[in-house]
Amino acid sequence: MKGDYFDFRVFQLEFFYLIYHTDISEHILGLFISKPKKTGITNLVWLIFLNRITMTKNINLGNMNIDQDKGAKTFRDHFLYSFNGLPPAFKAQVKTKSEADGKITFGKSGGSKKGNASFNEYEDELGSSVLCVPAVSHAFDVDVFTILWYDEPPKYKSDFGEIYRSNSAGTSIQDYIVGKIYLTS
Protein backbone atom coordinates (compact mmCIF):
# COMPACT_ATOMS: atom_id res chain seq x y z
CA MET A 1 0.00 0.00 0.00
CA LYS A 2 1.32 3.44 -0.91
CA GLY A 3 -0.17 6.42 0.86
CA ASP A 4 -3.95 6.34 1.21
CA TYR A 5 -4.71 4.16 -1.83
CA PHE A 6 -4.26 0.46 -2.45
CA ASP A 7 -1.97 -0.80 -5.18
CA PHE A 8 -3.49 -2.39 -8.25
CA ARG A 9 -3.43 -6.17 -8.06
CA VAL A 10 -4.08 -8.40 -11.08
CA PHE A 11 -5.57 -10.91 -8.64
CA GLN A 12 -8.39 -8.45 -7.88
CA LEU A 13 -9.07 -7.83 -11.57
CA GLU A 14 -9.28 -11.57 -12.18
CA PHE A 15 -11.59 -11.89 -9.17
CA PHE A 16 -14.05 -9.42 -10.73
CA TYR A 17 -13.83 -11.32 -14.02
CA LEU A 18 -14.74 -14.56 -12.22
CA ILE A 19 -17.67 -12.85 -10.47
CA TYR A 20 -18.90 -11.42 -13.78
CA HIS A 21 -18.59 -14.79 -15.55
CA THR A 22 -20.41 -16.53 -12.68
CA ASP A 23 -23.22 -13.98 -12.67
CA ILE A 24 -23.96 -14.06 -16.40
CA SER A 25 -23.96 -17.84 -16.73
CA GLU A 26 -27.20 -19.63 -16.00
CA HIS A 27 -25.23 -22.89 -15.73
CA ILE A 28 -22.99 -21.81 -12.84
CA LEU A 29 -24.41 -21.97 -9.32
CA GLY A 30 -21.59 -20.08 -7.67
CA LEU A 31 -17.91 -19.65 -7.05
CA PHE A 32 -15.30 -20.81 -4.56
CA ILE A 33 -12.31 -18.51 -4.15
CA SER A 34 -9.26 -19.55 -2.19
CA LYS A 35 -8.05 -16.09 -1.29
CA PRO A 36 -4.51 -15.19 -0.31
CA LYS A 37 -4.19 -13.10 2.83
CA LYS A 38 -4.27 -9.32 2.58
CA THR A 39 -5.49 -9.15 -1.03
CA GLY A 40 -8.68 -7.26 -0.20
CA ILE A 41 -11.11 -9.94 -1.42
CA THR A 42 -13.37 -9.58 1.64
CA ASN A 43 -13.59 -5.86 0.98
CA LEU A 44 -14.27 -6.45 -2.71
CA VAL A 45 -17.19 -8.79 -1.97
CA TRP A 46 -18.67 -6.19 0.38
CA LEU A 47 -18.26 -3.61 -2.41
CA ILE A 48 -20.08 -5.94 -4.80
CA PHE A 49 -22.85 -6.12 -2.20
CA LEU A 50 -22.90 -2.32 -1.91
CA ASN A 51 -23.07 -1.86 -5.68
CA ARG A 52 -25.88 -4.38 -6.14
CA ILE A 53 -27.94 -3.39 -3.13
CA THR A 54 -28.03 0.32 -3.89
CA MET A 55 -28.90 -0.16 -7.56
CA THR A 56 -31.37 -3.06 -7.57
CA LYS A 57 -34.88 -3.23 -6.17
CA ASN A 58 -36.11 -6.05 -3.98
CA ILE A 59 -33.02 -8.18 -3.60
CA ASN A 60 -31.56 -9.80 -0.52
CA LEU A 61 -27.87 -10.42 0.02
CA GLY A 62 -26.62 -12.64 2.83
CA ASN A 63 -23.29 -13.12 4.55
CA MET A 64 -22.30 -15.99 6.82
CA ASN A 65 -19.05 -15.85 8.72
CA ILE A 66 -17.46 -17.77 11.59
CA ASP A 67 -20.12 -16.23 13.82
CA GLN A 68 -22.57 -13.37 13.49
CA ASP A 69 -20.32 -10.97 15.42
CA LYS A 70 -17.43 -11.53 12.97
CA GLY A 71 -19.79 -11.04 10.01
CA ALA A 72 -21.23 -7.89 11.56
CA LYS A 73 -17.72 -6.54 12.15
CA THR A 74 -16.74 -7.00 8.49
CA PHE A 75 -20.13 -5.50 7.54
CA ARG A 76 -19.31 -2.38 9.59
CA ASP A 77 -15.65 -2.22 8.54
CA HIS A 78 -16.23 -2.64 4.81
CA PHE A 79 -19.87 -2.22 3.76
CA LEU A 80 -20.97 0.60 6.06
CA TYR A 81 -17.65 2.41 5.78
CA SER A 82 -18.02 2.45 1.99
CA PHE A 83 -21.75 3.28 2.10
CA ASN A 84 -21.17 6.21 4.45
CA GLY A 85 -18.48 7.53 2.08
CA LEU A 86 -20.79 7.61 -0.94
CA PRO A 87 -21.79 11.01 -2.31
CA PRO A 88 -25.36 11.85 -1.20
CA ALA A 89 -26.71 11.41 -4.73
CA PHE A 90 -25.68 7.72 -4.70
CA LYS A 91 -26.88 6.92 -1.18
CA ALA A 92 -30.09 4.96 -0.99
CA GLN A 93 -32.48 5.75 1.86
CA VAL A 94 -32.05 3.48 4.87
CA LYS A 95 -35.27 2.03 6.24
CA THR A 96 -33.74 0.01 9.08
CA LYS A 97 -30.18 -0.55 10.20
CA SER A 98 -28.57 -2.61 12.96
CA GLU A 99 -24.81 -2.24 12.89
CA ALA A 100 -24.41 -4.64 15.83
CA ASP A 101 -26.23 -7.43 13.94
CA GLY A 102 -24.92 -6.59 10.48
CA LYS A 103 -28.31 -5.84 8.93
CA ILE A 104 -29.55 -3.03 6.73
CA THR A 105 -32.73 -2.59 4.70
CA PHE A 106 -33.03 0.15 2.12
CA GLY A 107 -36.29 2.00 1.58
CA LYS A 108 -38.19 4.95 2.93
CA SER A 109 -38.29 5.16 6.69
CA GLY A 110 -41.43 6.20 8.45
CA GLY A 111 -44.93 4.90 8.44
CA SER A 112 -48.39 5.72 7.38
CA LYS A 113 -49.10 9.05 9.02
CA LYS A 114 -52.41 10.80 8.57
CA GLY A 115 -52.45 12.65 5.27
CA ASN A 116 -49.37 10.75 4.12
CA ALA A 117 -51.01 7.56 2.85
CA SER A 118 -48.79 7.33 -0.24
CA PHE A 119 -45.53 7.82 1.66
CA ASN A 120 -44.46 4.17 1.48
CA GLU A 121 -45.80 3.07 -1.85
CA TYR A 122 -44.27 -0.09 -3.26
CA GLU A 123 -43.00 1.60 -6.43
CA ASP A 124 -40.99 4.09 -4.38
CA GLU A 125 -39.35 1.49 -2.15
CA LEU A 126 -35.92 0.04 -2.89
CA GLY A 127 -36.85 -2.84 -0.60
CA SER A 128 -33.40 -4.46 -0.70
CA SER A 129 -31.52 -5.81 2.29
CA VAL A 130 -28.18 -7.14 3.48
CA LEU A 131 -27.92 -9.38 6.49
CA CYS A 132 -25.22 -11.26 8.35
CA VAL A 133 -26.21 -14.55 9.96
CA PRO A 134 -24.53 -16.98 12.34
CA ALA A 135 -22.92 -20.14 10.95
CA VAL A 136 -25.83 -22.48 11.67
CA SER A 137 -28.23 -24.66 9.71
CA HIS A 138 -31.28 -22.95 8.20
CA ALA A 139 -29.89 -19.44 8.81
CA PHE A 140 -30.94 -18.26 5.33
CA ASP A 141 -34.53 -19.57 5.56
CA VAL A 142 -35.99 -16.09 5.93
CA ASP A 143 -36.08 -15.05 2.27
CA VAL A 144 -34.85 -15.68 -1.26
CA PHE A 145 -31.35 -14.35 -1.82
CA THR A 146 -29.62 -13.02 -4.90
CA ILE A 147 -26.23 -13.77 -3.32
CA LEU A 148 -25.30 -16.00 -0.41
CA TRP A 149 -21.71 -15.52 0.70
CA TYR A 150 -19.98 -17.99 3.00
CA ASP A 151 -16.76 -16.42 4.28
CA GLU A 152 -14.12 -18.68 5.87
CA PRO A 153 -16.23 -21.91 5.95
CA PRO A 154 -13.32 -24.16 7.10
CA LYS A 155 -13.25 -22.15 10.35
CA TYR A 156 -16.94 -22.73 11.16
CA LYS A 157 -17.51 -24.57 14.44
CA SER A 158 -20.35 -26.66 12.99
CA ASP A 159 -20.15 -29.02 10.01
CA PHE A 160 -20.09 -26.84 6.89
CA GLY A 161 -21.59 -29.59 4.72
CA GLU A 162 -24.75 -29.61 6.83
CA ILE A 163 -24.83 -25.81 6.98
CA TYR A 164 -24.49 -25.57 3.19
CA ARG A 165 -27.13 -28.22 2.45
CA SER A 166 -29.67 -26.64 4.79
CA ASN A 167 -29.10 -23.11 3.43
CA SER A 168 -28.60 -23.77 -0.30
CA ALA A 169 -32.32 -23.41 -1.01
CA GLY A 170 -31.98 -19.74 -0.08
CA THR A 171 -31.03 -18.94 -3.68
CA SER A 172 -33.95 -20.70 -5.32
CA ILE A 173 -37.69 -20.57 -5.65
CA GLN A 174 -38.77 -24.20 -5.52
CA ASP A 175 -36.46 -25.84 -8.12
CA TYR A 176 -35.66 -22.64 -10.02
CA ILE A 177 -32.29 -21.09 -9.06
CA VAL A 178 -32.43 -17.30 -8.85
CA GLY A 179 -29.22 -16.49 -6.98
CA LYS A 180 -25.53 -17.28 -6.71
CA ILE A 181 -23.43 -18.72 -3.91
CA TYR A 182 -19.91 -17.48 -3.15
CA LEU A 183 -17.43 -19.18 -0.85
CA THR A 184 -14.24 -17.36 0.09
CA SER A 185 -11.55 -18.78 2.29
N, C-alpha and C positions, 0 to 999 in steps of 0.2 A: 504494500500500500504506500502510495506517495501522497503526502499532504492529506487533504480531506476526501479524495476520490479514490475508488478502487482501480486497480490496474485491469486492463482488458485480459480476459482469459479465454482461449479458444474452447476450453472445456465448457464454459458457460454458453457460448454460442451454440455448440453442439447439443447442449442440454435443451435449449429452446427449439432447436430443429427436431429433436426427438419428441418433445411435447407437441409441437405442431403436427408432426407426422401421425402421432397417436390420436390426436383430436380429430383429424380429417378422415381417418380410416374407420369405416364401420365394422371392419373385421378385427380390430385390435381393442381388447377390453381395457388395457392399461399399460403401465410401464413400471419396471423395477430399475432403479438407479442405485448403483453402489457408488456412493459419493466419497471422494477424498476429503479429508479434514480441511477446514478453512478455505473452501472454494466458493462459499456463499450460496450453495444450492438451497438450503433452508430458506434463506432470504428471498431467493428467486421464486420459489414456490409460493411464498406469501405474497409476492408481487403479482404473480399470475392470479392468485385469489383476488387481490385488490383490483386488478384490471377487469376481471370478469364480473365481479360483484357490483362494481359501480357502473357498469355499462349494460348489464343484462337484467331484464325483469324476471322476477319469480324463479330464481334459481337458489339452490342450497349447496353450500360447500362445507365439507366436514374434514376436520383434522383429528387424528388420534395419535397420541404420543405415549411415552412411557407411563405417564399418569396425566390427569387433567391439569394439575398445577404446572407441569412442564409445558404442556401444550398452550396453556393460557399465557405463560411467560413468553414463549416465542411469538404468540399472537400479539402481545403488547409490544415486545421488542422490535418486531418486524412489520406486522400488518398495521397496527395502530400508529406507530411512528411514521410510516409512509403515508397513511391516510391523513393524519394531522398535518403533514407537510404539503399536501396538495393545495394548489391555488383554489380559492373559493368557488370558482366557476366549475371545477371538476369534482367538488365534494358533493356526494349524495347526502340527502337528509337522513339523519339517524333516528329511527323510531325507538329502538331500545338498545342498550349497550350494558354489558357486564364485563368489565375488564378482568375482574377476579376469576370469572368462569371462562373467559375467552369466547364470548358470544356477542354478536352484533346483528341487528336487523335494520335494513334500510327501508325507509318510507316516511311518511309524514307522521310526526308525533302529535299527540292530542287526541281528542275524542269527538263525540258528536255533541257539541254545545248548541244551545237553542239559537236558531237563526243561522246555524253553520252546518246544515244537514249535508251539504256536498263536500265538506272539508276532506273526508277520507274516501273519496270515490276510488274504485278499483283501478280505473284507467290512470289515475295520478300516482298510484303507489308503485314504488320500485319493488317492494315485497321480496327482496332477496336477503339471504342470511348466511352468516359464517358461524360455525360453532365448533368448539373443541370438546372432545368427549374423553372419558377415561378408557383405558385399554381393557375393555370387558366385552363379553358376548352381548349381542343385541343392542349395542350402544347407538347404532345408526338406524334404529327402527322407527324413529320419529317422523321421517319424511323421505322423499325421493331426492337424491343428490346428483348434481351434475359432476362433481368431483369428490371422491373419497381419497384422503391422503393419510397413509400410515407412515409415520416417521419413526425410524429406529425400531422396527418390529423385533429384531433379535434380542433387544433389551427388555421386552415386555415380561412381566412377572408371570402372566398366564400363558397358556399354550396359544401361539399365534395362529396355528392352523384352525383351531376351534373359533377363535375370534374372527378370523377372515371368513370362514364358512357362514357364521351366523350373521355377519354384517354385509356380505357381498350382494344381497338382494336390495341394498340401499340405493343401488344405481340402476334399478330396473322397475318397470311397471309390469307386473306378472312376469311373462317370459321375454318381454321386449326391453333390451338394454338401452338406457337413455343417458348414462353417465360413464365416466372413466375412473379407474382406480390407479393411484400412484403409490408406489412404495419407495422410500428413500432410506438408505442406511449406510 
